[in-house]
Amino acid sequence: MLHKFFLRRFRNYFLLMLIPVVIVFIVFSFISSRQLNQQLNLQSENTLKNINTDLDFVISNLVYQNNFITSNVSTALALKRILALPQDIDYLDAVNLRNIQSTLRSMSESYSYIVSIYLYLDDYEYLFTSDKGVRHIDSYSDHTWRNYYDRMSDNSNMVIRRVLPKNHGGAGQEVLTFYHSIDLMKGVIVVNIDIEKYKSILSGILNKQHESLYFFNRDNELLIALEAGRENVDIDIEKLIADKTRGINRQWVKHNKRWYLFNYDYNEEYGISIVSMISMEAMLYQFKQYLGIFGIVFVINVFVVLCISYITTDRNFKQINYMVEIFNQVEKGIYPKQPKGKTKDEYDVVMNNIIHLFLDTVRLNSKLKEKEYQTNLAELKALQSQINPHFLYNTLQSFAFEIAKREGKTDQTSKAILDLSDILKYSLANPTKLVPLSEEVLYLRKYAEIQRYRFGDQFIIYYEIDDELRDFPVFRLLLQPLVENSILHGIRNSKKKGYIKIKAFILDRMVKFHVTDNGVGMSKTELNTLRENINKSNSNSIGLSNVNSRLVLHYGEESSLHIRSVKGRGTSISFHIPYQIEN
């Protein structure tokens, strides 16, 4: 029986674990495939960009140096004299010859993959070489370069792949030959690059296992093929050229039943197309790593499920034995002080038998708690009735009506009481419900009348409210605490006539509020103390602290109260509310 429950529990736990793990793996695989595709594209683009930039930099630097030689008038004239008659040159031309040879040789030796550099001017029988100096065209060992140059159109650059003649220094050596027209003179600069050495440099920046590179010239002739070292690369060159011609880029293409990520870059200067092909194995290799991690996690989860299944099954059977023992003891009249534990599975049925034995005790405890609850509830209702503010509102109205009844008319006292009852009713409404600014101002006027009943004509209040703000929603009792502060702490202690200005206007999509008085003002110490106090939230207060807290909680710190005051001159309190949000 234990074995049966163990297998059933293991099956349930295993399925509960397997479903989310598989879902997570599928989602993770989908996201990872997209990220890997982006990474491979980025890797390929960076490779192409670096190769193109480096190649362009090297060739352009060499061409710049040679153009610098030919652009100098004295050097250019000396160059022509040397090429016209190299056997009969004066001392100055000999110096120029050494300088030119030194320049060509240093440029050639700057890069290990450069074999040689030629400088040739049209209609001359001699040329400058970085390895042999000045040589006659017909007698120079490398003469095949001239055949391609003769087919080269004017003012254009090109690159070809060729093999140096056997009688040349590098017998049978394959090179890339770059032809660059000289800007100011009719001629050409020829740069020969050792393909094998250049490929060894390129291989250092490739994903050697999965990435291949192909270079083509303008005529779609294959210049360099650098293929992944650990794969049987089977690229259809003709299809590759067709894909390049059709403008395919950053896409997966199929070559001989294998998929490759196709990216290419183009060198405008020499018409070189550089194609990067990353095989699908690059992604599969990464997925194999993910699959290995998933396998490890799966095995760990299976082990954890086995442990949990065994532990819970063993614990539950021990619980059964314990419950049976408790049941036997209860039947004999022996009540345990406290059950060993509770479960929330199939063994609840057994637990109910034990719970039934303690039901009478539970009922008794429940009755005691119910009585205690009713007592507390009665005390709470009594406290609530003591502080019910509606009692004050009704009482004030009764006083006002009684005064009016006795006097036969509504005098100033009854009007003040009615105003006070209206303000009390206004403040007792739902505090979270906003009201129009016009309604807030209406009750603010009632409050001002009550204070005028108390202080007489000691102060005058001016209202400057934009008409378009009449329906602007605001909190209840938003302005009253500010006016109260001006009257009680500014005007009341002043010997001069008090003036209070309440101003509301729109500026920069914000509603600006200002309450300014000409009262006694505050010193810097008093002002700092007040600023500290209003930041101490007090939920039982409707003063400045309460207003500031409501503004900050609803609109943020930028809407908090700003207080400015000068001793003997007055105080100004301002804040702003976002107009577009509330409106």
N, C-alpha and C positions, 0 to 999 in steps of 0.2 A: 504493500500500500504506500509506503514511503517512497519507493522507487517510482510509482505511478504519478504521485503528486509532484515529485521532483521533475520528471520529464515534461509534465504539463506546464509547470511554472517556467521551466527553461524555455519552452517553445514560446510562451507569451512574452517573456522578457526579451527573447532574441528578436522576435518580430518587432517589438516596440523599439528596440535599438536599431534594427536593420533599416527600417523605412526612413527615418530622418538621416541616417548616415548616407544611404544611397542618394537621397534627394540632395543633400549637401554636396556630395561628390559630383553629381550631374551638373548642378549649378556652378560649382567650382570649376569643373572642366570646361563649361561653356565660357565662363568669364576668362579663365586662363588661356583658352584658345584664342580669344580676341586679343588679349594682352600679348601673347606670344607672337601673334601675327603682326601686331603693331611694333613689337620689339625687333622682329626680324626685318620688317620694312625699314625701321629707323637704322638698324645696323647696316643694312644694304645701302641705304641712302648716304649714311656717313662714310662708308667705305668708298663709294663712288665719288662723293664730294672731295674726300681727302686725296684720292688718287688724281682726280682731275685738277684739283688746286695745286698739288705738288708738281704734277707734270707741266702744267701751264707756267708755274713759277720758275721751274728749272729752265725750260726752253726760252721763256720770255726773258729771263735774266741773261742767258747767253746771247740772245738776239740783241738785247739792250746794249750789252758790252760791245758787240760788233758794230751795231749802229752808231754807238758813240765814237768808234774809231773812224767810221766812214763819214760821219757828220762833221768831223773836224776838218776844216778846209786844208790846212797844211798837211795833216796826216793823210787825207784823201788823195791829195796831189802826189805825195810821196808813195802812197800805195799804188797809184797808177804807174808811176815811173818804175817802181820795183817790178810790177807785173809785166811791164812792157819790155824791160831789159834788165833782168836780175843780175846779169854778169858784170854790168858796167854801172855801178851806183857810187855816189860820192859818200863822204863821211856822214853827213846828216841823214841821208837815206838809209845808210847802214844802221844808224842809231834807231831810226823809225822801224826798220826791219826787225831788229832785236826786240823792240818794245812790242810789236805786233805778235811776233812768235811767242814771246813771254806771256802775253795776254791770252792767246789761244791755248797755250799749254796749261796755264793756271786754271782756266775755265774747264778744260778737259779733265784735269786731275782733281777738281773740286768734287766730282761725283764719280764713284767707283764704277758705275755702269756706263759711263760715256767712253766710247772707244776712240773717237776722233771728231774734230771739227774742221770744216773746210770753209774758206772764204774765197768766193770766186766772183769776178766781174766779167760781164758779157764782152765778147769780141777780143778777149785776151787769151793768150796761149798758156799762161801760167796761173797757178792758184796757190793760196796759202793753206797749209795744213798744220794741225796742232802737233802731229807726230813727226813729220818729215820736213817741215819748213816749206820753202817755195819749191814747187815741183811743176814740171811741164805736164800738161794734160795728157799727152799721148804716152809719155814715159812713166807716169805715175801708176803704181800697181793696181790701185782701185780706179777703174775707169767706167764701171757700170752705172755709177751714180749719175754720170752725164747723160746717159740714155733716157733716164726718167726725167731729168731736168729739161731736156729738149722738148718733152711732151707736156711740160708744165705751162699752164696759161699765165699770162702776165698778171703781176700784182696779186698772186694767189699763193697760198701755202698748202702743203700737202705732206703726207707721211705714207711710206711704203715699207713693206717687209722684203728684205733681200739677203743674199748670202755674199759675203765678201769674197773676192777672187782668191784662188788658192795661193797665188804668188804674193798676196798681200800679207801683212803681218799676222793676222788671225785667220789662218787658212780654214775655210769652211765655216766660218763664224757667222751665225745668223744675227742680223741687226735690224733695228727700226731706224729708218733714215727720215729725218725731218727736213723739209725744204722750206725756208722762210725768205721771202723776197726782201731785198735791202730797200729801205724807204727812199733814200736820196740818190741812189745810184743804181744803174741797171746791173743787177747781180743777185747772188743768192748766198745764204748762209746754210750750210749743211751740217747737221748734227747726227752722228751715228751712235745708237744706244745698243749695248749688248743685251739681247733679249733674255738670256738665261740669268744674268746677274740682276736684271730689272725684275724678273719673275721671282727671284729669291727674296728681293726686298718686298714685293707685293705680298708674298705668302705670309710675311710676318704680321700683316694687319687683317688677314682673312680668318674666317672660321674654317680651319684647315680640314675639318671632317665633313663639312656640308656645303660649303660655298665655292662656286666656280666663277671665274671672270673671263670675259671675251672682249677683245678690242677689234673694232672694224674701222676701216677708213671710209672716205666718201663713196667709193665704188663698192662698198660692202665686201671688201676683201678682208679675210681674217688676218689680223696682225699678231695677236697674242691669245693663247688659250691656256689659262691657268685653272686646272680642274682640281676638285677636292681629292685629297690624297688617299682617304680610306674608303672611298665609294667607287663602285663601278659606274662611272658617269657615262650616260648614254644620251648625249644631247644631239638632236637633229639640227645641224648648223643651218640648213636651208630653211627649216621651220622657224628657227631662232631669228634669222634675218627677216622672214615674213612677219613674225610677231613684232619685231622692232619697227618695221616699215608701217605697220598698221597702228602704231602709236600705243601699243599695250604697255602699261606701266603699273607697278604695285599690284599685280594680279598673279593668281596661280594659273600656270599653263601646264599642259600635259605633253611630255616628250617620251615617245616609246614606252607608254604605259606607266610612266612615272611622273609625279607632280613636282613642279619647281615654282618658287616665288620669283617672278620676273621683275627686275628693276634695271633701268638704264639711265645714263647721263650722256650729255653730248657736249663735246668741245668745239665751240664755234670757230676757234682760231685755225684748227687743223682738220676739222671735219671728222673727228674721232668719236665713235660711239662706243661707250664702255657699258657692257651688259653684265649684271650680277644675277646669278642663278643659285638660289638656296633651295636645296632639296627638302621634301616633306619629312625626311628622316630627322631633320633638325627639330621639328615640332614633336615627332614621335619619340625622340630621345628624351625630351623634357617630360612628355607624358608618361614615359616609362618610370621616370623618377617619382612623379606624382602617384602613379599606380603602386609603386613600391611602398610609398608612405601610407597610401590608403590600405594596402594589405597589412601593414604593421598595425595600423589603428584598428582594423577589422579583427585581427587576431587578439589584440589587447581587449577589445570589447567582448569578444566571445569568452575570453578567460574571466573577465569581470562578471559577465552574465552567469557563467557557471558558478562562480563563488557566491554571487547574490542569491541564485536559485537554491543552492545547497544550504546557505545560512538561514534564509527565510523558511525553507521547508523544515529544517531541523528545529528551528525556533518555534514554529507553529505546532509541531508535534509535541514538543516539550510543554507548550502552553496547553495542549489538549490534556495531557497527563495531569498537569497541575489543576486544570479546571475540574476534571473528574474527581480528583482528590478533594478539592474544595466542596464540590457538590455532596460528596459522601459525608464530609464533616458537618455541613449545614443540616443534612437530613438527621444527623445525630444530635442536633441542637448546639453544635459547636460553631460559633460564628467567627470567621476570621476578622481581624482588625481592619485589614485593607487588602484588596485583591492585588495579585502580583503585577498585573498589567492588563492592557486592553489591546484588541486587534480590530482591524477594519476590513476583514475578508470573510471567507466562508465559515470561520469559527465564531462569528458573531452569534450564530444560533445557539452554540453552547454557552456563550457569555450571557445570553438572555435568561437562561435558567438560574444562573447565579445572581443576576441583577434582580430577578423576581423575588428572591429571598430577602433582599434588602429594600424592597419597595416600600414597606410600611415606614421604615426609618427615613427614607427619602421624602415620603409624603409629609411626615412630621416636620422635617427640616424645611420643606417648601412652604408649609403654612407659617412657620416662624418668620421666614424671609419675606413672605407676602405681607404679614402684619407689619414688619419693620419698614417695608417699602411704602405701605399706605400711610404710616406715621410720618415718614420723611416727605411724602407727597403733600400731606396736609400742611406741614410746616412750610413747605415751599410756596404753596398757594397763599398762605397767610402773609408771607414776606412779599409776594407779588402784589397783593392787594394794598399793602402799605405804601408801595412805591408806584402805584399805577398813576401815570401822569394825566390820564383822561379825567380823573377825579378833580385835579386842579383846574383843568380847562372848563369843566361843567360848573365848578364852584365860582370861577371868575365871571362866567356869563351870568350866573344867578345874581352875583353881587351887582353887576352892571344893570341888569333888568330891574332889580329892587331899587337902586338909586334913581333910575329913570322914572320908576313908578311913583316914588315918593316926591321927586322934584317936579314931576309932570313934564319933563323934557330931558333930553340927553345933554348933560353939562360936560365940562372938561374932564372931570374925574371919571364919569361913566364912560366917556369916549376913550380915555386912556386905558381903562380896564378892558373895554372891548378890543382895543388895538392889541393889548397884551394877550388876550385870549386868542385873537387871530394869529398872532406870532407863535403862540404855543401850539396851536393846531397845525400851523404850517411846519413847525419843527418836528411834530410827531408823525408826519407823513412818512412814506417809504423813503429812507435816506439814500437808497441806490437809484431812485428815479430822478432823472434830470428835469429841470424846469426852465422855461424861457427866461432870459435875462430881464425882460420887462416885469415878470412876476416877482423875481428876486428884488428888483428895485422898488416895486410896490410895497412889499413888506419891509424893506429897508426904510421907506418913508414913514411907515407906521412906527417903526422903532425910533426914528428921529423925533416923531411927535411925542412919544412917551418921554424921551430924554428932555425935550423942550418943556414938557409939563414939570419936569424935575428941576431943570436948570434955567428955565425962562429963556430970554433972548440972548443968552451968553454966547451962542454960536449960530452960524449960518452955513447951510450945506448947499453947494452947487453941484449940479449933475450935468456932465458932458458925455452923453452916450450916443454913439453913431446910430442913426435910424436903422441901418441894415443889421444891427446886432439885437434888435428887439426880440427876435425869435431864437437867438443863439442859445443852445442848451448849456446850463451850468448847474453846479451842485447847489442844494439848499444851504442857506446861511453861509454863503461864500464871502460876501462883502460885509455883513453885519459885524463880525468880530473885529474887522479892520477899522470900521467907523467907531465902534465901541472903544477901541484902544485910543483913537484920536481924541474922543470926548473925555474919557476918564483919566487918561495919563498925559494928555497934551493941553486941552482947552480948559479943563476944570481948574487946574492950578495956575492958569495964566490970568493976569490982571487986565489984559487987553481983549478986545472983541475977537472971538474965535471964528476962523473961516476953514471950512473943510471942502475940498474939491474931490469929487468922484468922477474919474475919467475912464472911458472905455473906447478904444478905437482899433482899427485893423492896420497892421503894418507888416509887410513881408510875409503874408499868409499866416500871421500870428495875431491873436486878439490880446491887446495890451491893456492891463488894468492898473490904474494909479489911484491911491487914496492919500491925499496930501493935506496937512494941516499946518497952521502957524502957531502951534502951541509952544510949550516950554522947551521941547526938544530934549536931547540926551547927550551926555558926554561920551567920549570914546569908550570909557570903561563900562558905562551903562549900556551902550549900544552892543558891545561885544557880549555882555552878559545876556542880553535879550536874544541875540543871535544864537547863542548856545542853548538857551532854554527852549526856543521854538523847535529845535531839532530833537528834543526829548519828547517822543510820542506819548500822549495821554488820551486813551480812548474815552474817558469820562469828561473830557473838556471840549468845549466848542470855541475856544479861544484861538490865538494865533498858532499855537502848536498843533491844534486840531486841523485848522485850515491848511497849514503847511504839509502835514502828514497826508491829507487827502490829495493835495496837488501832486506830491511826489509819488504816491502810490499809483495814481491814475495816469499821470502825464510824464513822470520821470523827474530826475534831479534838476533838469534845466528849467522846470516850471515852479521851482520852490520860491518862497517869499524872499524879496530883496528889500532890505531896510536901510534907509539913509537918514541921518539926523544930524542937526547942528544945535548945540546948546543955545537956548534963547531964541532960536529962529523957527524951529518946527521939525516935523518928521514926514517922511514919504515912504510908503510901502507899495511895492509894485510886484507884479508877476505876469506871466503870459501863458496863453493856452493855444495849442495848434488849431487854427481856424478850419483848415481843410478836413481834418479828421472828424471833428465834432459836427461840422456842417454838412 
